[in-house]
Amino acid sequence: MAEFSKQYKDAIGFDWHDFDYEEDFNTLEPNQYIPRICEGFGTIAVAKSDNGEMLLAMPLEFDTESVEWIKLEDVIIKAKNI
């Protein structure tokens, strides 16, 4: 079953959400992450950087373990341009 974040719902105008990246982010210490898949954004985790910034993991290619850590604002821009 697909899951969607509150941030996706707010950015795209979706009807509902399953989880909130901000709530997950607030539980993290610097340099920690939580795996969370948002089907709408295509992201697979949320992290707190060493300077306290929220970053989301986006796979670089389908079926690989390589990810790019991107700011939420940039993920939203990507999602709106698809």
N, C-alpha and C positions, 0 to 999 in steps of 0.2 A: 504494500500500500504506500502510495506517495505521501510525503510529509512536506509541509510548507512552514516557513518561518513567519513570525509576525512582521518582520522587516520586509519580507517579500509582499505580504498582504498590504502593508501600508504603502509601499512604493509602486506597486502595480495595480492596486485596487481590487485585489482578490477578495473573496467573500469570507474566508476563515483562515485560521492558522493552527498548527499543532504545537509549536514551541516558540520561545522567544530567545534569540541569540543574546540579547542584552542581559537577560536573567542568567543564562549560562556563563557569559563573560564575567559577570559580577561575582561568581563563585571561584574564579581562577586566581592563582598567584601568577606573578610574572614568569614567562617562559613555560606556561602550561597550556594545554589544549584539551578540548572535549570533542570527540567525534559526533557530528550532527549533520545529517543529510537534508538539504533543502532542495527538493526537486525543481522548484521554480528558478532559483539562482544557479543550480548546478554545483553548489558548494558541499563540502564533506566534513568540515570541522570549523570550530571557532577557537581562537587562541588569544592570550594576552601576551603582548610582546614584552621585552625587557624594560621598555619605557612606558608600559601601561596602555598601549594602543590596541584596539580591537582589530584582529586580522581574521579573514576567512580563507580556508584552504579550497583551492579550485584545481581539479586535476588538469594536468597539461595535455594529456591525451587519454582517450578511452582505454580502459584496461591497463593502466600503468600505476605505479606507486609514486610517480613524480607529481608534485603539486607546486602551485604558485600561491604564496600568501599575499592576499589583497585586502586593502581597506574596504570597509562596507560601502562607502560612497562610490568607489570604483566598481564594485560588484553591481550596485544598483544601476549605474550608467551602462554597464555591459548588458544587463537584463533588459533595459529599456530600448537598447539598440538592436536587439535580436529580431 
